[in-house]
Amino acid sequence: MIALRNVQSTDLDRLLMIENEGFSREEAATKDAFEERIRLIPDTFIMAEKEGELLGYINGPVIDQPYITDDLYENIKENQIRGGYQSILGLAVSKRARNQGISRILIGKIEELVIDNEREGITLTCKQELISFYEKFGFVNYGISESQHGGVRWYNMVKLRSAMD
C-alpha cells in the first residue's frame, strides 16, 4: 500500500535522485532549493512511499497569483493558512514506480489540501508534451508561460477549486 506523508530533512538525498531522473540538469531543483522547501513548506511537500521506498513527491508553495513566476524556484515563503493558489514546482516519480498511478495519488492529496485550506486552485507549468497528461487531471492550459526556467518553453496549467471533485 502507498503511504503519503510530509517531507523530512532525511529525505533529501532520495529526493535529489528522483528529481534528477525526471528533470534535466537545467530544470532540476538544486539541493539548496530543496533544503529551503523542506524547511519552509513541509505542509505542501508530500512524499509517496511503499515499504520505506520513496516512489515520488509533489511540492510547491502557496502563492497569490494564478501563474508561477521564475523567482519561486529560488525564493519562497512559508505558506499562508488560507486562500491563494497552490503551486506545484515539482512532481516527480521514480523511474521504477512510473505508470502505477503515483502522480494521480499525489495530485489528489494536493487537491484535498486546496479544499481544506480554501485555496483558489492549483497552478503549475509544464512542457508541451505534458499538457495532455495534466489535462487528464482536469487542468486547463492557459498558454505559454513567461517562465524561462531551465531555458525551456513552459505552459501555464491551472485547476480551479470549483473543478475538483
N, C-alpha and C positions, 0 to 999 in steps of 0.2 A: 504494500500500500504506500502511496505517495504522501509524504507529510510536508506541510508548509510551516515555515517559521520565519521570524525576523532574523536578519543578518547578525553575525557576531564577528568581532575582530579576528577570531581564529579562522574565519572562512577566507581570509584574504588570498592566500596562495592558490586555493582551489578556484576562487573567483577569477583570478588573473588567467589561469589555464583555460577556462571556458570562454572568457572574453576574447582571448587571442585565437581560439578556434573559430569564433563566429565573426570576427571583425578584422579588417586589415590593420596593420601597424598604425597607419594614419588615423583610422577611425576609432580604434580601441581606447577604452578608458585607461588612464595611467594608474599606477599604484597609488600615487598621491590623490588622484581624483576618487578612487575607491575608498581610501582611508577617510577622506572628508565626508563622503556619502555614508559610510558606516557610522561615523561619529555624529553627523547632523540629522540624517533621515532614516534611522533604522526602522521606523514605523511604516515606511513605504519602500523598504528594500526587503523583498520577500524571496526566500530560498525554497526550492523544491528538492526534497531528497527522499531516498528509499534505502532503508537498511544502512544508514550512515553515508551513503554515496550521494554527493551533490549532483543533481541532474540538470539544474538550471536556476535562473533567477530573473527577477524583474525589479527595476528600481527607477526612481526619479522623484524630484522634489515637487511640492505643490507650488504653482506659480499663479500670477494674477491675470495673465493673458492667455488666449486660446492657442497660441503658437509658440513653439520652442525657439529660443534665441541661443546663439553660439556661446554666450558668456556662461550659460548654465553648465557647460561641460567642465568648467574650471571653478566657478564660484556659485555656491548655493547657500541658502539659509535654512534654518530649521523650519519645518512645516507649520503653517498656521493651523489652528484647531479646526475651523470650519471654513467652507467656501473655497473659492479658487478653482483652478484646473489641476488635475493630477497629471503631471508629465511622466512620460516614460523615456528615460535617457538610454536605458539598456534592457533588452530582453534577449537572453541567450540560453541555449540548451546545449548540453554536452553532445558531441557527435554520437556517442554511444546511446544516447537517450532520445534521439530525434524520431519523429513520426510516431510518438506514443501519446500525444495529447498534452504534453507538459505545458506548452505555450497556452493552450486553452485554459488549463487549470490556473496558471499564473495570472492571466488576464482576468479570469473570473474572480480571483481574490482581490485584484485591484478594483474591479467593479464594485465588490462588496464594500471596500473602503470608501469609494466615491459616494455610494449611497449612505453609508453610516455617518459620514462626515459632511454631508450636504454639499459636495463639490459640484461644480457646473458640468464636469465631464472629464474625459481623458484626452490628452494630446500627445502626439509623437511625430517624429519624422522617420521616413523610410525611403529606401531606394526604389526606383521604378519597378523592379522585378518583385518587390514585396507588397505592392499596392493591393493586388488581389488577395493575398494572404490576410491582410488586415481587414479588407472589406468583408471577408467571411465572418469576422467577429463583430461586424456592424459599424466599423469605422468608415467615415466619409472622406474622400480625397478632396482637399481644398486647394490643390495645385502646388506649384513649385514653391518651396520654402526659400527664404532669404539665407538660410544656413549655408555656410561654406565649410562646415566641419569636415576634416579629412580630405578636402578637395573634391568632394563628391556632390552630385546633384541630389537633393533631398526633396521629398514631398510632404506637405502638411496633412496629417491624418487626425481627425477628431471624432470622438464618440461622445455625444451629449448624454447626460444622466437620464433624460427622458426616453432615450433609446435602449436603456438597459432593462433587462427582464427582472 
